[in-house]
Amino acid sequence: MAFVDSLGSALERAPGGGIVLTSIDALMDWSRGHSLWAMPMGTACCAMELIAASFSKFDFDRLGTFPRPDPRHVDVMVVAGTVTTKMAPAVKRLWEQMPDPKWCIAMGNCAVSGGIFYYDSYSVVRGVDEFLPVDVYICGCPPRPESLMDAVIQLRARIATESIGSTTEHRAKYILPFDADPSQGGGGE
């Protein structure tokens, strides 16, 4: 029996019948966060890790994030690798073709800060955030596919705090990976 079938029968047994109360805002945030279509912008060696994220070992698709080559059908641009000054206008043009709302993930040291090539070359941009609004940064040279999966989960949390209303914003619920009281031996030291 599918989960949807058991949910439907549980709603019928509940007082009030098949009425589910939620806000449109929460429903939109949930649907946007769980169906992110990504534009893989692999410009250098980090692209291999970006490609490996969609292999069966890591199964990037189970997060609801599917790579698409068309900028008019994507929500997230994953910039993986070195961006040069000659390449920056093309990346910016692809960004502008994406529909709103859109997000950006900078993957790898070169996309975050220019990496090791910034200091030895005049043509390397010192991070994608010089011409794109970056939402999540992934450090590493090259970062592992698990890091990209973690970045998508962080992006989902960020999307959950956004609102479809221009004046409304939700508060994020932060769950710390350690106990609040360090004297109990829970870490955080």
Rosetta constraint file for C-alpha pairs under 8 A:
AtomPair CA 1 CA 5 HARMONIC 6.50 0.50
AtomPair CA 1 CA 6 HARMONIC 7.01 0.50
AtomPair CA 2 CA 6 HARMONIC 6.56 0.50
AtomPair CA 3 CA 7 HARMONIC 6.08 0.50
AtomPair CA 4 CA 8 HARMONIC 6.13 0.50
AtomPair CA 5 CA 9 HARMONIC 6.42 0.50
AtomPair CA 6 CA 10 HARMONIC 6.13 0.50
AtomPair CA 7 CA 11 HARMONIC 6.20 0.50
AtomPair CA 8 CA 12 HARMONIC 6.40 0.50
AtomPair CA 8 CA 18 HARMONIC 7.55 0.50
AtomPair CA 9 CA 13 HARMONIC 6.44 0.50
AtomPair CA 10 CA 14 HARMONIC 6.33 0.50
AtomPair CA 11 CA 17 HARMONIC 5.95 0.50
AtomPair CA 11 CA 18 HARMONIC 5.11 0.50
AtomPair CA 11 CA 19 HARMONIC 7.34 0.50
AtomPair CA 12 CA 17 HARMONIC 4.74 0.50
AtomPair CA 12 CA 18 HARMONIC 5.37 0.50
AtomPair CA 13 CA 17 HARMONIC 6.64 0.50
AtomPair CA 14 CA 18 HARMONIC 7.77 0.50
AtomPair CA 22 CA 26 HARMONIC 6.82 0.50
AtomPair CA 22 CA 27 HARMONIC 7.16 0.50
AtomPair CA 23 CA 27 HARMONIC 6.38 0.50
AtomPair CA 24 CA 28 HARMONIC 6.01 0.50
AtomPair CA 25 CA 29 HARMONIC 6.15 0.50
AtomPair CA 25 CA 163 HARMONIC 6.05 0.50
AtomPair CA 25 CA 164 HARMONIC 6.08 0.50
AtomPair CA 26 CA 30 HARMONIC 6.08 0.50
AtomPair CA 26 CA 160 HARMONIC 7.63 0.50
AtomPair CA 27 CA 31 HARMONIC 6.14 0.50
AtomPair CA 28 CA 32 HARMONIC 5.97 0.50
AtomPair CA 28 CA 164 HARMONIC 7.66 0.50
AtomPair CA 29 CA 33 HARMONIC 5.96 0.50
AtomPair CA 29 CA 159 HARMONIC 6.19 0.50
AtomPair CA 29 CA 160 HARMONIC 5.27 0.50
AtomPair CA 29 CA 161 HARMONIC 7.98 0.50
AtomPair CA 29 CA 162 HARMONIC 7.22 0.50
AtomPair CA 29 CA 163 HARMONIC 7.26 0.50
AtomPair CA 30 CA 34 HARMONIC 6.11 0.50
AtomPair CA 30 CA 160 HARMONIC 6.85 0.50
AtomPair CA 31 CA 35 HARMONIC 6.12 0.50
AtomPair CA 32 CA 36 HARMONIC 6.41 0.50
AtomPair CA 32 CA 159 HARMONIC 7.47 0.50
AtomPair CA 33 CA 155 HARMONIC 7.63 0.50
AtomPair CA 33 CA 156 HARMONIC 4.80 0.50
AtomPair CA 33 CA 157 HARMONIC 7.89 0.50
AtomPair CA 33 CA 159 HARMONIC 6.01 0.50
AtomPair CA 33 CA 160 HARMONIC 7.08 0.50
AtomPair CA 34 CA 63 HARMONIC 6.86 0.50
AtomPair CA 34 CA 64 HARMONIC 5.44 0.50
AtomPair CA 34 CA 65 HARMONIC 7.55 0.50
AtomPair CA 34 CA 156 HARMONIC 7.26 0.50
AtomPair CA 35 CA 63 HARMONIC 7.94 0.50
AtomPair CA 35 CA 64 HARMONIC 4.85 0.50
AtomPair CA 35 CA 65 HARMONIC 6.04 0.50
AtomPair CA 36 CA 64 HARMONIC 6.13 0.50
AtomPair CA 36 CA 65 HARMONIC 4.77 0.50
AtomPair CA 36 CA 66 HARMONIC 6.87 0.50
AtomPair CA 36 CA 74 HARMONIC 7.40 0.50
AtomPair CA 36 CA 75 HARMONIC 5.83 0.50
AtomPair CA 36 CA 76 HARMONIC 6.64 0.50
AtomPair CA 37 CA 64 HARMONIC 7.68 0.50
AtomPair CA 37 CA 65 HARMONIC 5.13 0.50
AtomPair CA 37 CA 66 HARMONIC 4.84 0.50
AtomPair CA 37 CA 67 HARMONIC 5.91 0.50
AtomPair CA 37 CA 68 HARMONIC 6.49 0.50
AtomPair CA 37 CA 73 HARMONIC 7.43 0.50
AtomPair CA 37 CA 74 HARMONIC 4.80 0.50
AtomPair CA 37 CA 75 HARMONIC 5.35 0.50
AtomPair CA 37 CA 76 HARMONIC 6.17 0.50
AtomPair CA 38 CA 65 HARMONIC 6.26 0.50
AtomPair CA 38 CA 66 HARMONIC 5.81 0.50
AtomPair CA 38 CA 67 HARMONIC 4.74 0.50
AtomPair CA 38 CA 68 HARMONIC 5.99 0.50
AtomPair CA 38 CA 74 HARMONIC 5.55 0.50
AtomPair CA 38 CA 75 HARMONIC 6.06 0.50
AtomPair CA 38 CA 76 HARMONIC 4.59 0.50
AtomPair CA 38 CA 77 HARMONIC 5.64 0.50
AtomPair CA 38 CA 78 HARMONIC 6.68 0.50
AtomPair CA 39 CA 67 HARMONIC 5.66 0.50
AtomPair CA 39 CA 68 HARMONIC 5.42 0.50
AtomPair CA 39 CA 69 HARMONIC 5.96 0.50
AtomPair CA 39 CA 70 HARMONIC 7.28 0.50
AtomPair CA 39 CA 71 HARMONIC 6.66 0.50
AtomPair CA 39 CA 74 HARMONIC 6.08 0.50
AtomPair CA 39 CA 75 HARMONIC 7.67 0.50
AtomPair CA 39 CA 76 HARMONIC 6.05 0.50
AtomPair CA 39 CA 77 HARMONIC 4.72 0.50
AtomPair CA 39 CA 78 HARMONIC 6.06 0.50
AtomPair CA 40 CA 50 HARMONIC 7.38 0.50
AtomPair CA 40 CA 67 HARMONIC 6.30 0.50
AtomPair CA 40 CA 68 HARMONIC 7.34 0.50
AtomPair CA 40 CA 69 HARMONIC 7.25 0.50
AtomPair CA 40 CA 77 HARMONIC 6.34 0.50
AtomPair CA 40 CA 78 HARMONIC 5.25 0.50
AtomPair CA 40 CA 79 HARMONIC 6.77 0.50
AtomPair CA 40 CA 80 HARMONIC 7.66 0.50
AtomPair CA 41 CA 47 HARMONIC 7.65 0.50
AtomPair CA 41 CA 77 HARMONIC 6.72 0.50
AtomPair CA 41 CA 78 HARMONIC 5.62 0.50
AtomPair CA 41 CA 79 HARMONIC 4.73 0.50
AtomPair CA 41 CA 80 HARMONIC 6.00 0.50
AtomPair CA 42 CA 46 HARMONIC 6.74 0.50
AtomPair CA 42 CA 47 HARMONIC 4.29 0.50
AtomPair CA 42 CA 48 HARMONIC 7.93 0.50
AtomPair CA 42 CA 50 HARMONIC 7.30 0.50
AtomPair CA 42 CA 78 HARMONIC 7.69 0.50
AtomPair CA 42 CA 79 HARMONIC 6.10 0.50
AtomPair CA 42 CA 80 HARMONIC 4.75 0.50
AtomPair CA 42 CA 81 HARMONIC 6.14 0.50
AtomPair CA 43 CA 47 HARMONIC 6.48 0.50
AtomPair CA 43 CA 79 HARMONIC 7.39 0.50
AtomPair CA 43 CA 80 HARMONIC 6.03 0.50
AtomPair CA 43 CA 81 HARMONIC 4.97 0.50
AtomPair CA 43 CA 82 HARMONIC 6.01 0.50
AtomPair CA 43 CA 83 HARMONIC 6.74 0.50
AtomPair CA 44 CA 80 HARMONIC 6.82 0.50
AtomPair CA 44 CA 81 HARMONIC 4.47 0.50
AtomPair CA 44 CA 82 HARMONIC 5.72 0.50
AtomPair CA 45 CA 49 HARMONIC 7.82 0.50
AtomPair CA 45 CA 80 HARMONIC 7.88 0.50
AtomPair CA 45 CA 81 HARMONIC 6.17 0.50
AtomPair CA 45 CA 142 HARMONIC 7.25 0.50
AtomPair CA 46 CA 50 HARMONIC 6.41 0.50
AtomPair CA 46 CA 80 HARMONIC 5.19 0.50
AtomPair CA 46 CA 81 HARMONIC 5.12 0.50
AtomPair CA 46 CA 107 HARMONIC 7.27 0.50
AtomPair CA 46 CA 108 HARMONIC 6.40 0.50
AtomPair CA 46 CA 141 HARMONIC 7.53 0.50
AtomPair CA 46 CA 142 HARMONIC 5.39 0.50
AtomPair CA 46 CA 143 HARMONIC 7.12 0.50
AtomPair CA 47 CA 51 HARMONIC 6.06 0.50
AtomPair CA 47 CA 80 HARMONIC 5.57 0.50
AtomPair CA 47 CA 81 HARMONIC 6.68 0.50
AtomPair CA 48 CA 52 HARMONIC 6.10 0.50
AtomPair CA 49 CA 53 HARMONIC 6.27 0.50
AtomPair CA 49 CA 142 HARMONIC 7.16 0.50
AtomPair CA 49 CA 143 HARMONIC 6.99 0.50
AtomPair CA 49 CA 144 HARMONIC 6.16 0.50
AtomPair CA 49 CA 145 HARMONIC 5.69 0.50
AtomPair CA 50 CA 54 HARMONIC 7.43 0.50
AtomPair CA 50 CA 80 HARMONIC 7.17 0.50
AtomPair CA 50 CA 145 HARMONIC 6.50 0.50
AtomPair CA 50 CA 148 HARMONIC 7.64 0.50
AtomPair CA 51 CA 55 HARMONIC 7.26 0.50
AtomPair CA 52 CA 58 HARMONIC 7.51 0.50
AtomPair CA 52 CA 145 HARMONIC 6.58 0.50
AtomPair CA 53 CA 57 HARMONIC 7.93 0.50
AtomPair CA 53 CA 58 HARMONIC 5.50 0.50
AtomPair CA 53 CA 59 HARMONIC 6.50 0.50
AtomPair CA 53 CA 60 HARMONIC 5.49 0.50
AtomPair CA 53 CA 145 HARMONIC 4.86 0.50
AtomPair CA 53 CA 146 HARMONIC 7.57 0.50
AtomPair CA 53 CA 148 HARMONIC 7.52 0.50
AtomPair CA 53 CA 149 HARMONIC 7.80 0.50
AtomPair CA 54 CA 58 HARMONIC 6.50 0.50
AtomPair CA 54 CA 59 HARMONIC 5.35 0.50
AtomPair CA 54 CA 60 HARMONIC 4.84 0.50
AtomPair CA 54 CA 61 HARMONIC 6.63 0.50
AtomPair CA 55 CA 59 HARMONIC 5.65 0.50
AtomPair CA 55 CA 60 HARMONIC 7.37 0.50
AtomPair CA 58 CA 145 HARMONIC 7.11 0.50
AtomPair CA 58 CA 146 HARMONIC 7.38 0.50
AtomPair CA 60 CA 64 HARMONIC 7.62 0.50
AtomPair CA 60 CA 65 HARMONIC 6.49 0.50
AtomPair CA 60 CA 66 HARMONIC 7.52 0.50
AtomPair CA 60 CA 149 HARMONIC 6.88 0.50
AtomPair CA 61 CA 65 HARMONIC 5.29 0.50
AtomPair CA 61 CA 66 HARMONIC 5.67 0.50
AtomPair CA 63 CA 149 HARMONIC 7.93 0.50
AtomPair CA 63 CA 152 HARMONIC 7.96 0.50
AtomPair CA 68 CA 73 HARMONIC 7.28 0.50
AtomPair CA 68 CA 74 HARMONIC 6.63 0.50
AtomPair CA 70 CA 74 HARMONIC 6.98 0.50
AtomPair CA 71 CA 94 HARMONIC 6.09 0.50
AtomPair CA 71 CA 95 HARMONIC 7.34 0.50
AtomPair CA 71 CA 97 HARMONIC 5.92 0.50
AtomPair CA 71 CA 98 HARMONIC 5.08 0.50
AtomPair CA 72 CA 97 HARMONIC 5.91 0.50
AtomPair CA 72 CA 98 HARMONIC 4.95 0.50
AtomPair CA 72 CA 99 HARMONIC 6.24 0.50
AtomPair CA 73 CA 98 HARMONIC 7.01 0.50
AtomPair CA 73 CA 99 HARMONIC 7.44 0.50
AtomPair CA 74 CA 98 HARMONIC 6.37 0.50
AtomPair CA 74 CA 99 HARMONIC 7.42 0.50
AtomPair CA 74 CA 102 HARMONIC 7.85 0.50
AtomPair CA 75 CA 98 HARMONIC 6.99 0.50
AtomPair CA 75 CA 99 HARMONIC 7.18 0.50
AtomPair CA 75 CA 100 HARMONIC 7.57 0.50
AtomPair CA 75 CA 101 HARMONIC 6.76 0.50
AtomPair CA 75 CA 102 HARMONIC 4.74 0.50
AtomPair CA 75 CA 103 HARMONIC 6.26 0.50
AtomPair CA 76 CA 102 HARMONIC 5.74 0.50
AtomPair CA 76 CA 103 HARMONIC 4.75 0.50
AtomPair CA 76 CA 104 HARMONIC 5.45 0.50
AtomPair CA 76 CA 105 HARMONIC 7.24 0.50
AtomPair CA 77 CA 95 HARMONIC 7.44 0.50
AtomPair CA 77 CA 102 HARMONIC 7.88 0.50
AtomPair CA 77 CA 103 HARMONIC 6.44 0.50
AtomPair CA 77 CA 104 HARMONIC 4.83 0.50
AtomPair CA 77 CA 105 HARMONIC 6.23 0.50
AtomPair CA 78 CA 104 HARMONIC 5.98 0.50
AtomPair CA 78 CA 105 HARMONIC 4.78 0.50
AtomPair CA 78 CA 106 HARMONIC 6.10 0.50
AtomPair CA 78 CA 107 HARMONIC 6.71 0.50
AtomPair CA 79 CA 104 HARMONIC 7.47 0.50
AtomPair CA 79 CA 105 HARMONIC 6.23 0.50
AtomPair CA 79 CA 106 HARMONIC 5.11 0.50
AtomPair CA 79 CA 107 HARMONIC 5.84 0.50
AtomPair CA 79 CA 111 HARMONIC 6.54 0.50
AtomPair CA 79 CA 128 HARMONIC 7.75 0.50
AtomPair CA 80 CA 106 HARMONIC 6.37 0.50
AtomPair CA 80 CA 107 HARMONIC 4.64 0.50
AtomPair CA 80 CA 108 HARMONIC 6.11 0.50
AtomPair CA 80 CA 110 HARMONIC 7.94 0.50
AtomPair CA 80 CA 111 HARMONIC 6.20 0.50
AtomPair CA 81 CA 107 HARMONIC 6.80 0.50
AtomPair CA 81 CA 108 HARMONIC 6.12 0.50
AtomPair CA 81 CA 109 HARMONIC 7.64 0.50
AtomPair CA 81 CA 110 HARMONIC 5.41 0.50
AtomPair CA 81 CA 111 HARMONIC 5.32 0.50
AtomPair CA 82 CA 110 HARMONIC 4.79 0.50
AtomPair CA 82 CA 111 HARMONIC 5.65 0.50
AtomPair CA 82 CA 114 HARMONIC 6.63 0.50
AtomPair CA 82 CA 115 HARMONIC 7.68 0.50
AtomPair CA 82 CA 117 HARMONIC 7.97 0.50
AtomPair CA 82 CA 124 HARMONIC 7.02 0.50
AtomPair CA 82 CA 125 HARMONIC 7.72 0.50
AtomPair CA 83 CA 87 HARMONIC 6.13 0.50
AtomPair CA 83 CA 88 HARMONIC 6.31 0.50
AtomPair CA 83 CA 110 HARMONIC 7.42 0.50
AtomPair CA 83 CA 111 HARMONIC 6.74 0.50
AtomPair CA 83 CA 114 HARMONIC 7.75 0.50
AtomPair CA 83 CA 124 HARMONIC 6.05 0.50
AtomPair CA 83 CA 125 HARMONIC 5.79 0.50
AtomPair CA 83 CA 127 HARMONIC 7.65 0.50
AtomPair CA 83 CA 128 HARMONIC 7.27 0.50
AtomPair CA 84 CA 88 HARMONIC 6.12 0.50
AtomPair CA 84 CA 123 HARMONIC 5.33 0.50
AtomPair CA 84 CA 124 HARMONIC 4.28 0.50
AtomPair CA 84 CA 125 HARMONIC 5.33 0.50
AtomPair CA 85 CA 89 HARMONIC 7.62 0.50
AtomPair CA 85 CA 123 HARMONIC 5.46 0.50
AtomPair CA 85 CA 124 HARMONIC 6.02 0.50
AtomPair CA 85 CA 125 HARMONIC 5.79 0.50
AtomPair CA 86 CA 123 HARMONIC 7.56 0.50
AtomPair CA 87 CA 91 HARMONIC 6.47 0.50
AtomPair CA 88 CA 92 HARMONIC 6.08 0.50
AtomPair CA 88 CA 125 HARMONIC 7.86 0.50
AtomPair CA 88 CA 131 HARMONIC 7.67 0.50
AtomPair CA 89 CA 93 HARMONIC 6.04 0.50
AtomPair CA 90 CA 94 HARMONIC 6.33 0.50
AtomPair CA 91 CA 95 HARMONIC 6.24 0.50
AtomPair CA 92 CA 96 HARMONIC 6.23 0.50
AtomPair CA 92 CA 131 HARMONIC 7.05 0.50
AtomPair CA 92 CA 132 HARMONIC 7.04 0.50
AtomPair CA 93 CA 97 HARMONIC 6.39 0.50
AtomPair CA 94 CA 98 HARMONIC 6.69 0.50
AtomPair CA 95 CA 132 HARMONIC 7.88 0.50
AtomPair CA 98 CA 102 HARMONIC 6.90 0.50
AtomPair CA 103 CA 133 HARMONIC 7.81 0.50
AtomPair CA 103 CA 134 HARMONIC 7.08 0.50
AtomPair CA 103 CA 135 HARMONIC 6.19 0.50
AtomPair CA 104 CA 132 HARMONIC 7.66 0.50
AtomPair CA 104 CA 133 HARMONIC 6.76 0.50
AtomPair CA 104 CA 134 HARMONIC 4.89 0.50
AtomPair CA 104 CA 135 HARMONIC 5.43 0.50
AtomPair CA 104 CA 136 HARMONIC 6.82 0.50
AtomPair CA 105 CA 134 HARMONIC 5.92 0.50
AtomPair CA 105 CA 135 HARMONIC 5.96 0.50
AtomPair CA 105 CA 136 HARMONIC 4.89 0.50
AtomPair CA 105 CA 137 HARMONIC 5.95 0.50
AtomPair CA 105 CA 138 HARMONIC 7.50 0.50
AtomPair CA 105 CA 151 HARMONIC 7.54 0.50
AtomPair CA 106 CA 111 HARMONIC 5.35 0.50
AtomPair CA 106 CA 112 HARMONIC 5.73 0.50
AtomPair CA 106 CA 128 HARMONIC 6.81 0.50
AtomPair CA 106 CA 134 HARMONIC 6.52 0.50
AtomPair CA 106 CA 135 HARMONIC 7.99 0.50
AtomPair CA 106 CA 136 HARMONIC 6.41 0.50
AtomPair CA 106 CA 137 HARMONIC 4.97 0.50
AtomPair CA 106 CA 138 HARMONIC 6.09 0.50
AtomPair CA 107 CA 111 HARMONIC 5.84 0.50
AtomPair CA 107 CA 112 HARMONIC 6.82 0.50
AtomPair CA 107 CA 137 HARMONIC 6.30 0.50
AtomPair CA 107 CA 138 HARMONIC 4.81 0.50
AtomPair CA 107 CA 139 HARMONIC 6.66 0.50
AtomPair CA 107 CA 143 HARMONIC 7.15 0.50
AtomPair CA 107 CA 148 HARMONIC 7.47 0.50
AtomPair CA 108 CA 112 HARMONIC 6.20 0.50
AtomPair CA 108 CA 137 HARMONIC 7.98 0.50
AtomPair CA 108 CA 138 HARMONIC 5.70 0.50
AtomPair CA 108 CA 139 HARMONIC 5.00 0.50
AtomPair CA 108 CA 140 HARMONIC 5.17 0.50
AtomPair CA 108 CA 141 HARMONIC 5.71 0.50
AtomPair CA 108 CA 142 HARMONIC 5.73 0.50
AtomPair CA 108 CA 143 HARMONIC 5.75 0.50
AtomPair CA 109 CA 113 HARMONIC 5.75 0.50
AtomPair CA 109 CA 114 HARMONIC 6.42 0.50
AtomPair CA 109 CA 115 HARMONIC 4.76 0.50
AtomPair CA 109 CA 116 HARMONIC 7.98 0.50
AtomPair CA 109 CA 138 HARMONIC 7.60 0.50
AtomPair CA 109 CA 139 HARMONIC 5.32 0.50
AtomPair CA 109 CA 140 HARMONIC 5.60 0.50
AtomPair CA 109 CA 141 HARMONIC 5.87 0.50
AtomPair CA 109 CA 142 HARMONIC 7.53 0.50
AtomPair CA 110 CA 114 HARMONIC 4.04 0.50
AtomPair CA 110 CA 115 HARMONIC 3.95 0.50
AtomPair CA 110 CA 116 HARMONIC 7.19 0.50
AtomPair CA 110 CA 117 HARMONIC 7.47 0.50
AtomPair CA 110 CA 118 HARMONIC 7.91 0.50
AtomPair CA 110 CA 126 HARMONIC 7.70 0.50
AtomPair CA 110 CA 127 HARMONIC 6.52 0.50
AtomPair CA 111 CA 115 HARMONIC 7.37 0.50
AtomPair CA 111 CA 126 HARMONIC 7.79 0.50
AtomPair CA 111 CA 127 HARMONIC 4.92 0.50
AtomPair CA 111 CA 128 HARMONIC 5.42 0.50
AtomPair CA 112 CA 126 HARMONIC 7.56 0.50
AtomPair CA 112 CA 127 HARMONIC 4.59 0.50
AtomPair CA 112 CA 128 HARMONIC 6.26 0.50
AtomPair CA 112 CA 129 HARMONIC 7.40 0.50
AtomPair CA 112 CA 137 HARMONIC 6.48 0.50
AtomPair CA 112 CA 138 HARMONIC 7.38 0.50
AtomPair CA 112 CA 139 HARMONIC 7.06 0.50
AtomPair CA 113 CA 118 HARMONIC 7.95 0.50
AtomPair CA 113 CA 126 HARMONIC 5.00 0.50
AtomPair CA 113 CA 127 HARMONIC 4.18 0.50
AtomPair CA 113 CA 128 HARMONIC 7.63 0.50
AtomPair CA 114 CA 118 HARMONIC 4.83 0.50
AtomPair CA 114 CA 124 HARMONIC 6.46 0.50
AtomPair CA 114 CA 125 HARMONIC 5.87 0.50
AtomPair CA 114 CA 126 HARMONIC 4.20 0.50
AtomPair CA 114 CA 127 HARMONIC 4.96 0.50
AtomPair CA 115 CA 126 HARMONIC 7.82 0.50
AtomPair CA 116 CA 120 HARMONIC 7.52 0.50
AtomPair CA 117 CA 121 HARMONIC 5.98 0.50
AtomPair CA 117 CA 124 HARMONIC 6.75 0.50
AtomPair CA 118 CA 122 HARMONIC 7.23 0.50
AtomPair CA 118 CA 123 HARMONIC 7.82 0.50
AtomPair CA 118 CA 124 HARMONIC 5.31 0.50
AtomPair CA 118 CA 125 HARMONIC 6.94 0.50
AtomPair CA 118 CA 126 HARMONIC 6.34 0.50
AtomPair CA 125 CA 130 HARMONIC 7.74 0.50
AtomPair CA 126 CA 130 HARMONIC 7.16 0.50
AtomPair CA 128 CA 132 HARMONIC 5.88 0.50
AtomPair CA 128 CA 134 HARMONIC 7.34 0.50
AtomPair CA 129 CA 133 HARMONIC 5.60 0.50
AtomPair CA 129 CA 134 HARMONIC 5.63 0.50
AtomPair CA 135 CA 155 HARMONIC 7.28 0.50
AtomPair CA 136 CA 151 HARMONIC 6.34 0.50
AtomPair CA 136 CA 154 HARMONIC 7.39 0.50
AtomPair CA 136 CA 155 HARMONIC 6.70 0.50
AtomPair CA 137 CA 151 HARMONIC 7.53 0.50
AtomPair CA 138 CA 143 HARMONIC 7.03 0.50
AtomPair CA 138 CA 147 HARMONIC 6.77 0.50
AtomPair CA 138 CA 148 HARMONIC 7.14 0.50
AtomPair CA 138 CA 151 HARMONIC 6.95 0.50
AtomPair CA 139 CA 143 HARMONIC 6.35 0.50
AtomPair CA 140 CA 144 HARMONIC 7.77 0.50
AtomPair CA 143 CA 147 HARMONIC 6.27 0.50
AtomPair CA 143 CA 148 HARMONIC 7.63 0.50
AtomPair CA 144 CA 148 HARMONIC 6.97 0.50
AtomPair CA 145 CA 149 HARMONIC 6.38 0.50
AtomPair CA 146 CA 150 HARMONIC 6.20 0.50
AtomPair CA 147 CA 151 HARMONIC 6.15 0.50
AtomPair CA 148 CA 152 HARMONIC 6.35 0.50
AtomPair CA 149 CA 153 HARMONIC 6.44 0.50
AtomPair CA 150 CA 154 HARMONIC 6.21 0.50
AtomPair CA 151 CA 155 HARMONIC 6.06 0.50
AtomPair CA 152 CA 156 HARMONIC 6.16 0.50
AtomPair CA 153 CA 157 HARMONIC 6.43 0.50
AtomPair CA 154 CA 158 HARMONIC 6.33 0.50
AtomPair CA 155 CA 159 HARMONIC 6.12 0.50
AtomPair CA 156 CA 160 HARMONIC 6.20 0.50
AtomPair CA 157 CA 161 HARMONIC 6.77 0.50
AtomPair CA 157 CA 172 HARMONIC 7.49 0.50
AtomPair CA 158 CA 162 HARMONIC 6.86 0.50
AtomPair CA 158 CA 172 HARMONIC 7.72 0.50
AtomPair CA 160 CA 170 HARMONIC 7.48 0.50
AtomPair CA 160 CA 172 HARMONIC 7.59 0.50
AtomPair CA 161 CA 169 HARMONIC 6.21 0.50
AtomPair CA 161 CA 170 HARMONIC 4.56 0.50
AtomPair CA 161 CA 171 HARMONIC 5.84 0.50
AtomPair CA 161 CA 172 HARMONIC 5.66 0.50
AtomPair CA 162 CA 168 HARMONIC 7.87 0.50
AtomPair CA 162 CA 169 HARMONIC 5.55 0.50
AtomPair CA 162 CA 170 HARMONIC 6.16 0.50
AtomPair CA 163 CA 168 HARMONIC 5.85 0.50
AtomPair CA 163 CA 169 HARMONIC 5.49 0.50
AtomPair CA 163 CA 170 HARMONIC 6.88 0.50
AtomPair CA 164 CA 168 HARMONIC 7.71 0.50
AtomPair CA 165 CA 169 HARMONIC 7.95 0.50
AtomPair CA 178 CA 186 HARMONIC 5.68 0.50
AtomPair CA 178 CA 187 HARMONIC 5.58 0.50
AtomPair CA 178 CA 188 HARMONIC 5.83 0.50
AtomPair CA 179 CA 184 HARMONIC 7.93 0.50
AtomPair CA 179 CA 186 HARMONIC 4.89 0.50
AtomPair CA 179 CA 187 HARMONIC 6.64 0.50
AtomPair CA 179 CA 188 HARMONIC 7.28 0.50
AtomPair CA 180 CA 186 HARMONIC 7.73 0.50
AtomPair CA 181 CA 185 HARMONIC 7.83 0.50
AtomPair CA 181 CA 186 HARMONIC 6.98 0.50
AtomPair CA 182 CA 186 HARMONIC 5.45 0.50
AtomPair CA 182 CA 187 HARMONIC 5.79 0.50
AtomPair CA 182 CA 188 HARMONIC 6.22 0.50
AtomPair CA 182 CA 189 HARMONIC 6.97 0.50
